[in-house]
Amino acid sequence: MKQGRVVILGGTPRSGKTTPAIRLAVNGFNLIPFDHIAQAMKDGPPEIAVEQFTPDICSDQYFLFLQSLIGSLVKDAKTHGLNYLIDKIISNQTTGTDG
């Protein structure tokens, strides 16, 4: 069985992430939009849910959650040959840029 891959695609809005994301998805990658991950963290159980999701809020929990998620995806990629793509928009607030 061929080993799968995990790709994390990040960048500022309008930096050209969508085109490669669509190509990868069409070619068998399971697309996981970061917006869905953030929404799940907002809606999650009270002990992990956050009202206003930003990387600054609960940064330790945020890091542990992402570390666990990516670790699980890598394990699936190695074990089952699955391909995953996490699409992440880096906000202006994070980068300090306008666009």
CORTAHU-V518149 format. One record per residue. N is the residue number from 0. RES is the residue in three letters. SS is DSSP state (@ for helix, = for strand, . for the rest). D_FIRST is the distance of its C-alpha to the first C-alpha in Angstrom with 2 decimals. Layout:
N/RES/SS/D_FIRST + N/RES/SS/D_FIRST
This chain:
0/MET/./0.00 + 1/LYS/./3.78 + 2/GLN/./6.42 + 3/GLY/./9.08 + 4/ARG/./12.73 + 5/VAL/=/16.08 + 6/VAL/=/19.11 + 7/ILE/=/22.67 + 8/LEU/=/25.10 + 9/GLY/=/28.72 + 10/GLY/=/32.13 + 11/THR/=/35.59 + 12/PRO/./36.49 + 13/ARG/./36.57 + 14/SER/./34.69 + 15/GLY/./32.12 + 16/LYS/@/29.15 + 17/THR/@/29.02 + 18/THR/@/28.19 + 19/PRO/@/24.95 + 20/ALA/@/24.07 + 21/ILE/@/24.58 + 22/ARG/@/22.59 + 23/LEU/@/19.55 + 24/ALA/@/20.06 + 25/VAL/@/20.47 + 26/ASN/./17.21 + 27/GLY/./15.12 + 28/PHE/./16.13 + 29/ASN/=/17.73 + 30/LEU/=/21.21 + 31/ILE/=/23.08 + 32/PRO/=/26.64 + 33/PHE/@/28.36 + 34/ASP/@/31.38 + 35/HIS/@/29.62 + 36/ILE/@/28.88 + 37/ALA/@/32.54 + 38/GLN/@/33.81 + 39/ALA/@/31.91 + 40/MET/@/33.53 + 41/LYS/@/36.90 + 42/ASP/@/36.54 + 43/GLY/./34.94 + 44/PRO/./36.78 + 45/PRO/./40.10 + 46/GLU/./39.03 + 47/ILE/./36.41 + 48/ALA/./37.74 + 49/VAL/./39.63 + 50/GLU/./42.30 + 51/GLN/./41.84 + 52/PHE/./38.37 + 53/THR/./38.53 + 54/PRO/./36.71 + 55/ASP/./40.04 + 56/ILE/./40.28 + 57/CYS/./38.74 + 58/SER/@/36.91 + 59/ASP/@/35.82 + 60/GLN/@/34.41 + 61/TYR/@/32.89 + 62/PHE/@/31.13 + 63/LEU/@/29.92 + 64/PHE/@/28.64 + 65/LEU/@/26.70 + 66/GLN/@/25.41 + 67/SER/@/24.16 + 68/LEU/@/22.66 + 69/ILE/@/20.81 + 70/GLY/@/19.68 + 71/SER/@/18.29 + 72/LEU/@/16.48 + 73/VAL/@/14.97 + 74/LYS/@/13.90 + 75/ASP/@/12.25 + 76/ALA/@/10.55 + 77/LYS/@/9.22 + 78/THR/@/8.63 + 79/HIS/@/7.61 + 80/GLY/./6.53 + 81/LEU/./10.17 + 82/ASN/./12.75 + 83/TYR/=/16.32 + 84/LEU/=/19.64 + 85/ILE/=/22.80 + 86/ASP/=/25.86 + 87/LYS/=/28.87 + 88/ILE/=/32.42 + 89/ILE/=/34.53 + 90/SER/./38.01 + 91/ASN/@/41.24 + 92/GLN/@/42.32 + 93/THR/@/39.47 + 94/THR/@/39.91 + 95/GLY/./43.65 + 96/THR/./43.41 + 97/ASP/./44.87 + 98/GLY/./42.13
